[in-house]
Amino acid sequence: MPESRRESSRAVVHPVRHSRGVQRPARHVRRAGAGRRVARVAAVTAGVLALSGTTGAAALYAQVQGSIEAADVDQYLGDDRPEAVEPDPVDGYAGRPLNILVMGTDVRDGENAALAGETDGMRSDTTLLVHLSADRSRVDVVSVPRDSLVDIPSCTLEDGSTTAPRSDVMFNDAFHIGGGDTENLAAAAACTRLTFEQATGLRTDESVVVKMDGVRDVIDALGGVPMDLPEAMDSPKAGLHVPAGPQTFDGTTALQFLRARTGTGNGLEMGSDLARIERQQQLIDALAAQVQSTDLLTSPGTLMPVLTSVTRSLSISEGLADVRDLAGLALTLRDVDPATLQPVTVPVTEAPQDRNRVVWTAAAQDLWDRLAADRPLTGAADGPTAGATGATGA
């Protein structure tokens, strides 16, 4: 990384202003699935060959293991020794793109009841697909409107029973349906992932469920997030009361900003979930710039304590659940330019059957095609095979 760029990445962050235009996506032709069928046959064949040698390998392993005499040497070494050198965390998905579905839930357990009041049930009011490019030079974020009408497939509950498929229901119902009576976050995340995958044809690799206190803790761990508001905002329902102009949101204020949908200022008069997504994307932009301005992504020593703290308020799929694995992935993003992070929203239009709901337009397919091909979501796509100059937006 050039020295000039490294210095600029640690500069003081200026509060972020935003204005987003509507952009139109390019279209791509989906390729046939013959390659997938060949891959399946090859995988099955390899599995059979591997299993045929299992018995002999197990016997050999037992024989070798049984001949080793284990000696507890550490008990005699004492503490007066050179400090152990821990290897740097590694990215377990290195060399391939990664799709992470992030769900923000309003479940009111523990401190979350104090933050937003007690209420029954749980929903996923915010859902983002975070796509990391294979070369880790780009992070794409796609917001999925919670009011989108989609089909929800059969989902498996915590007790092993399954739910009935549903048609033309709100996207965020999947989280509530999957959680069931026990409000199991893993099952809720799985149902949301299945719903997303069925609707888009795009596979999700991992998932993260963020509770409200998790959002607060992340922001506070970073020392707040600088914002520059074009006008004062007042949302009694969300507890948000902030002036216009440059300021730094602490974790609680940032959470109120993310949750606010009604009130006055900065689009709150619309009472729209789509307008709220726009504000959430403003904070994502500012947060990305704040992370890059600190030393958080420069070494495991600065990153690990923060991750250890904030992950207590997250429910993370198994592939990312180890803090060192999560740190390894985060450290690969240290050179991503925050200016390249341009969150987009799935293109929607008013649902014909319900003016209070939305349906995805045909332009949404371009999003999924670009993500599947690991191409940029906005602007002209790089490379000779890109063939797209359109863009997508809210």
C-alpha positions as CSV (number, residue, x, y, z in Angstrom):
1,M,0.0,0.0,0.0
2,P,1.6,3.4,-1.0
3,E,2.7,5.5,1.9
4,S,0.5,8.5,0.8
5,R,-2.6,6.3,0.7
6,R,-1.8,4.8,4.1
7,E,-1.5,8.3,5.6
8,S,-4.7,9.4,4.1
9,S,-6.6,6.4,5.4
10,R,-5.8,7.5,9.0
11,A,-6.8,11.1,8.5
12,V,-9.5,12.7,10.5
13,V,-12.9,11.7,9.2
14,H,-15.2,14.5,8.0
15,P,-18.9,14.0,8.6
16,V,-20.6,12.5,5.6
17,R,-23.3,14.2,3.5
18,H,-25.2,12.2,1.0
19,S,-27.5,12.5,-2.0
20,R,-28.4,9.4,-3.9
21,G,-29.8,9.4,-7.5
22,V,-31.9,6.7,-9.0
23,Q,-29.8,4.5,-11.2
24,R,-30.8,1.9,-13.7
25,P,-29.2,-1.5,-13.8
26,A,-27.8,-3.4,-16.8
27,R,-29.2,-6.8,-17.8
28,H,-27.3,-10.0,-17.9
29,V,-28.2,-13.4,-19.4
30,R,-28.1,-16.3,-16.8
31,R,-26.1,-19.2,-18.0
32,A,-27.4,-22.8,-18.2
33,G,-26.8,-25.1,-15.3
34,A,-25.0,-28.0,-17.1
35,G,-21.7,-27.1,-15.4
36,R,-23.4,-27.6,-12.0
37,R,-24.7,-31.1,-12.9
38,V,-21.2,-32.1,-14.0
39,A,-19.8,-30.7,-10.8
40,R,-22.3,-32.7,-8.8
41,V,-21.4,-36.0,-10.5
42,A,-17.7,-35.3,-10.0
43,A,-18.3,-34.6,-6.3
44,V,-20.3,-37.8,-5.7
45,T,-17.7,-39.9,-7.5
46,A,-14.9,-38.3,-5.5
47,G,-16.9,-39.0,-2.3
48,V,-17.3,-42.6,-3.1
49,L,-13.6,-43.0,-3.8
50,A,-12.7,-41.2,-0.6
51,L,-15.0,-43.4,1.5
52,S,-13.6,-46.6,0.1
53,G,-10.3,-45.9,1.9
54,T,-11.8,-44.7,5.2
55,T,-11.5,-48.1,7.0
56,G,-7.9,-48.7,6.2
57,A,-7.0,-45.1,7.0
58,A,-8.7,-45.2,10.4
59,A,-6.9,-48.4,11.3
60,L,-3.6,-46.9,10.4
61,Y,-4.3,-43.7,12.3
62,A,-5.2,-45.8,15.5
63,Q,-2.0,-47.8,15.2
64,V,0.2,-44.7,14.9
65,Q,-1.6,-42.8,17.6
66,G,-1.5,-45.7,20.0
67,S,2.3,-45.8,19.7
68,I,2.8,-42.2,20.7
69,E,3.6,-41.5,24.4
70,A,2.3,-38.1,25.4
71,A,4.5,-36.1,27.8
72,D,3.2,-33.1,29.7
73,V,6.4,-31.0,29.4
74,D,4.7,-27.6,29.9
75,Q,4.2,-28.2,33.6
76,Y,8.0,-28.1,34.1
77,L,8.7,-25.1,31.9
78,G,7.4,-22.4,34.3
79,D,6.5,-18.8,33.3
80,D,9.9,-17.2,32.7
81,R,10.0,-17.8,29.0
82,P,9.9,-15.7,25.8
83,E,6.4,-14.5,24.8
84,A,4.7,-16.8,22.4
85,V,4.1,-15.4,18.9
86,E,0.6,-15.9,17.8
87,P,0.1,-16.3,14.0
88,D,-2.0,-13.6,12.3
89,P,-5.7,-14.5,11.8
90,V,-6.4,-15.7,8.3
91,D,-9.3,-15.3,6.0
92,G,-10.9,-18.7,5.6
93,Y,-12.6,-17.6,2.4
94,A,-9.5,-16.2,0.8
95,G,-9.6,-16.2,-3.0
96,R,-13.4,-16.4,-3.4
97,P,-16.3,-13.9,-3.1
98,L,-18.3,-14.0,0.1
99,N,-22.0,-13.2,0.6
100,I,-23.0,-12.4,4.2
101,L,-26.7,-11.7,5.0
102,V,-26.9,-9.3,7.9
103,M,-30.1,-9.0,9.8
104,G,-30.9,-6.3,12.4
105,T,-33.5,-7.5,14.8
106,D,-35.7,-5.7,17.3
107,V,-35.9,-8.6,19.7
108,R,-36.3,-7.2,23.2
109,D,-34.2,-9.5,25.4
110,G,-31.9,-8.2,28.2
111,E,-30.7,-4.7,27.6
112,N,-32.7,-4.4,24.4
113,A,-35.9,-3.9,26.3
114,A,-34.4,-1.0,28.1
115,L,-33.2,0.5,24.8
116,A,-36.5,0.3,22.9
117,G,-39.2,-0.8,25.4
118,E,-40.7,-4.2,25.9
119,T,-42.8,-5.9,23.2
120,D,-43.7,-9.4,22.1
121,G,-42.2,-11.2,19.1
122,M,-39.2,-10.3,17.0
123,R,-38.7,-9.0,13.5
124,S,-35.9,-8.4,11.1
125,D,-36.5,-4.7,10.4
126,T,-33.2,-4.3,8.5
127,T,-31.7,-6.8,6.1
128,L,-28.5,-6.2,4.2
129,L,-26.6,-8.4,1.8
130,V,-22.8,-7.7,2.3
131,H,-20.8,-9.0,-0.7
132,L,-17.0,-9.1,-0.4
133,S,-15.3,-9.4,-3.8
134,A,-12.9,-12.3,-4.3
135,D,-9.9,-10.0,-4.3
136,R,-11.2,-8.1,-1.3
137,S,-10.9,-4.8,-3.1
138,R,-14.6,-4.1,-2.9
139,V,-17.5,-4.3,-0.4
140,D,-21.0,-4.2,-1.9
141,V,-24.0,-3.6,0.3
142,V,-27.6,-4.2,-0.8
143,S,-30.5,-3.2,1.4
144,V,-33.7,-5.4,1.1
145,P,-36.8,-3.5,2.0
146,R,-38.7,-5.2,4.8
147,D,-42.1,-4.5,3.1
148,S,-41.1,-6.5,0.0
149,L,-43.7,-9.1,-0.9
150,V,-42.0,-12.5,-1.5
151,D,-42.7,-16.2,-1.2
152,I,-41.4,-17.8,2.0
153,P,-40.4,-21.5,1.7
154,S,-41.0,-24.1,4.3
155,C,-38.6,-23.5,7.2
156,T,-37.3,-25.8,10.0
157,L,-38.0,-24.7,13.5
158,E,-35.9,-25.4,16.6
159,D,-38.0,-28.5,17.6
160,G,-37.4,-30.0,14.1
161,S,-40.9,-29.4,12.8
162,T,-41.4,-27.4,9.6
163,T,-43.6,-24.5,8.6
164,A,-45.9,-24.3,5.7
165,P,-44.8,-22.3,2.6
166,R,-46.4,-18.9,2.2
167,S,-46.9,-16.6,-0.8
168,D,-47.0,-12.9,-1.2
169,V,-46.0,-12.0,2.4
170,M,-43.6,-9.4,3.8
171,F,-39.9,-10.3,3.5
172,N,-39.3,-9.7,7.2
173,D,-42.0,-12.2,8.2
174,A,-39.4,-14.9,7.4
175,F,-37.4,-14.0,10.5
176,H,-40.5,-14.1,12.8
177,I,-41.7,-17.4,11.2
178,G,-38.3,-19.1,11.4
179,G,-37.8,-18.0,15.0
180,G,-41.0,-19.7,16.1
181,D,-42.5,-19.6,19.6
182,T,-39.0,-20.0,21.1
183,E,-37.6,-17.0,19.1
184,N,-34.6,-19.0,18.1
185,L,-32.2,-16.6,16.3
186,A,-30.4,-19.3,14.4
187,A,-33.6,-20.7,13.0
188,A,-34.9,-17.2,12.3
189,A,-31.7,-16.4,10.3
190,A,-31.9,-19.7,8.4
191,C,-35.5,-19.0,7.3
192,T,-34.5,-15.5,6.2
193,R,-31.6,-16.9,4.2
194,L,-33.7,-19.5,2.5
195,T,-36.3,-16.8,1.6
196,F,-33.6,-14.6,0.2
197,E,-31.9,-17.4,-1.8
198,Q,-35.3,-18.5,-3.2
199,A,-36.1,-15.0,-4.3
200,T,-32.8,-14.1,-5.8
201,G,-31.1,-17.4,-6.9
202,L,-28.0,-16.2,-5.0
203,R,-26.4,-18.4,-2.4
204,T,-25.6,-16.9,1.0
205,D,-22.4,-18.1,2.6
206,E,-22.8,-16.8,6.2
207,S,-25.1,-14.7,8.3
208,V,-25.0,-12.3,11.2
209,V,-27.9,-11.3,13.4
210,V,-27.3,-7.9,15.1
211,K,-29.3,-7.0,18.2
212,M,-29.9,-3.4,19.1
213,D,-27.3,-3.4,21.9
214,G,-24.9,-4.8,19.4
215,V,-25.3,-1.8,17.2
216,R,-24.8,0.5,20.2
217,D,-21.7,-1.4,21.3
218,V,-20.1,-1.4,17.8
219,I,-20.5,2.4,17.5
220,D,-19.3,3.1,21.0
221,A,-16.2,0.8,20.5
222,L,-15.3,3.0,17.5
223,G,-15.6,6.2,19.6
224,G,-18.8,7.3,17.8
225,V,-19.6,8.0,14.2
226,P,-19.3,11.5,12.6
227,M,-22.5,12.7,10.9
228,D,-23.5,16.0,9.2
229,L,-27.2,16.4,9.1
230,P,-28.8,18.8,6.6
231,E,-31.6,19.6,9.1
232,A,-32.6,18.8,12.7
233,M,-34.4,15.5,13.3
234,D,-37.1,14.8,15.9
235,S,-38.6,11.4,16.3
236,P,-40.4,11.0,19.7
237,K,-41.2,7.3,18.9
238,A,-37.5,6.4,18.4
239,G,-36.3,8.8,21.1
240,L,-34.2,10.7,18.6
241,H,-33.7,14.5,19.0
242,V,-30.6,15.8,17.2
243,P,-29.7,19.3,15.7
244,A,-28.6,20.1,12.2
245,G,-25.0,20.2,11.2
246,P,-21.8,18.3,12.0
247,Q,-21.8,16.1,15.1
248,T,-20.8,12.7,16.4
249,F,-23.4,10.1,17.2
250,D,-22.7,7.8,20.2
251,G,-24.0,4.2,20.1
252,T,-27.4,5.0,21.5
253,T,-28.0,8.0,19.2
254,A,-26.9,6.0,16.2
255,L,-29.4,3.3,17.1
256,Q,-32.2,5.8,17.5
257,F,-31.2,7.3,14.1
258,L,-31.3,3.8,12.5
259,R,-34.7,2.9,14.0
260,A,-36.5,6.3,13.4
261,R,-39.2,6.2,10.7
262,T,-41.6,8.9,11.8
263,G,-41.2,12.5,13.0
264,T,-39.7,15.6,11.4
265,G,-36.5,16.3,9.5
266,N,-34.4,14.5,7.0
267,G,-37.3,12.6,5.5
268,L,-39.0,11.5,8.7
269,E,-42.2,13.2,7.5
270,M,-42.7,10.5,4.9
271,G,-43.0,7.8,7.5
272,S,-41.5,5.5,4.8
273,D,-39.3,2.4,5.3
274,L,-37.6,3.2,2.0
275,A,-36.7,6.7,3.3
276,R,-35.4,5.0,6.5
277,I,-33.2,2.7,4.3
278,E,-31.7,5.9,2.7
279,R,-30.8,7.2,6.2
280,Q,-29.4,3.8,7.2
281,Q,-27.1,3.9,4.2
282,Q,-25.9,7.4,5.2
283,L,-24.8,6.0,8.5
284,I,-23.2,2.9,6.8
285,D,-21.1,5.3,4.7
286,A,-20.0,7.3,7.7
287,L,-19.2,4.2,9.7
288,A,-17.0,2.7,6.9
289,A,-15.1,6.0,6.8
290,Q,-14.7,6.0,10.6
291,V,-13.3,2.4,10.6
292,Q,-10.8,3.2,7.9
293,S,-9.7,6.4,9.8
294,T,-8.7,4.5,12.9
295,D,-6.0,1.9,13.5
296,L,-8.7,-0.8,13.9
297,L,-7.8,-2.7,10.7
298,T,-4.0,-2.3,10.9
299,S,-3.2,-5.2,13.2
300,P,-4.8,-8.1,15.1
301,G,-3.8,-6.4,18.4
302,T,-6.1,-3.4,17.8
303,L,-8.9,-5.4,16.2
304,M,-9.3,-8.5,18.4
305,P,-10.3,-6.7,21.6
306,V,-13.0,-4.8,19.8
307,L,-14.4,-7.9,18.1
308,T,-14.3,-9.8,21.3
309,S,-16.5,-7.1,22.9
310,V,-19.0,-6.5,20.2
311,T,-19.6,-10.1,19.2
312,R,-21.3,-10.8,22.5
313,S,-24.4,-9.0,21.0
314,L,-24.3,-10.9,17.7
315,S,-25.6,-14.2,16.6
316,I,-23.2,-15.4,13.9
317,S,-23.2,-18.4,11.6
318,E,-20.6,-21.1,12.4
319,G,-18.2,-20.1,9.6
320,L,-17.6,-16.7,11.2
321,A,-18.3,-17.5,14.8
322,D,-14.6,-17.8,15.8
323,V,-13.3,-14.3,16.6
324,R,-9.9,-15.1,15.0
325,D,-11.6,-16.1,11.8
326,L,-13.7,-13.0,11.8
327,A,-10.6,-10.9,12.5
328,G,-8.8,-12.6,9.6
329,L,-11.6,-11.6,7.3
330,A,-11.8,-8.1,8.6
331,L,-8.0,-7.5,8.2
332,T,-8.2,-8.3,4.5
333,L,-10.4,-5.3,4.0
334,R,-7.9,-2.8,5.4
335,D,-7.1,-1.3,2.0
336,V,-10.7,-0.9,0.8
337,D,-11.4,2.7,-0.1
338,P,-14.5,3.9,1.8
339,A,-15.4,6.0,-1.3
340,T,-16.0,2.8,-3.2
341,L,-18.7,1.7,-0.7
342,Q,-22.0,2.7,-2.4
343,P,-24.9,0.9,-0.7
344,V,-27.8,0.3,-3.0
345,T,-31.4,-0.8,-2.4
346,V,-33.3,-3.5,-4.3
347,P,-35.3,-1.6,-7.0
348,V,-39.0,-1.8,-6.0
349,T,-42.4,-0.4,-7.0
350,E,-45.7,-0.2,-5.2
351,A,-47.4,-3.6,-4.9
352,P,-50.6,-3.7,-7.1
353,Q,-52.5,-5.6,-4.4
354,D,-51.4,-3.4,-1.4
355,R,-50.2,0.2,-1.7
356,N,-48.4,-0.2,1.7
357,R,-46.2,-2.9,0.3
358,V,-43.6,-3.1,-2.5
359,V,-42.5,-5.7,-5.1
360,W,-39.2,-6.0,-6.8
361,T,-38.9,-4.6,-10.3
362,A,-37.3,-6.5,-13.3
363,A,-34.3,-4.3,-12.7
364,A,-33.5,-6.2,-9.5
365,Q,-32.3,-9.2,-11.5
366,D,-29.3,-7.1,-12.6
367,L,-28.2,-6.9,-8.9
368,W,-28.2,-10.7,-8.5
369,D,-26.5,-11.2,-11.8
370,R,-23.7,-8.8,-10.9
371,L,-23.2,-10.3,-7.5
372,A,-23.2,-13.8,-8.9
373,A,-20.5,-12.7,-11.4
374,D,-18.6,-10.7,-8.6
375,R,-18.9,-7.5,-10.6
376,P,-19.3,-4.0,-9.3
377,L,-22.9,-2.9,-8.6
378,T,-22.5,0.7,-9.7
379,G,-20.9,2.4,-12.6
380,A,-19.2,0.6,-15.5
381,A,-18.1,-2.9,-14.6
382,D,-14.4,-3.6,-15.0
383,G,-13.0,-6.2,-17.3
384,P,-13.7,-7.3,-20.9
385,T,-16.5,-9.7,-19.9
386,A,-18.4,-7.1,-17.9
387,G,-20.4,-5.7,-20.8
388,A,-22.5,-3.4,-18.5
389,T,-22.5,0.3,-18.0
390,G,-25.7,0.7,-16.1
391,A,-26.1,0.9,-12.4
392,T,-28.6,0.2,-9.7
393,G,-29.9,2.3,-6.9
394,A,-32.8,3.0,-4.6
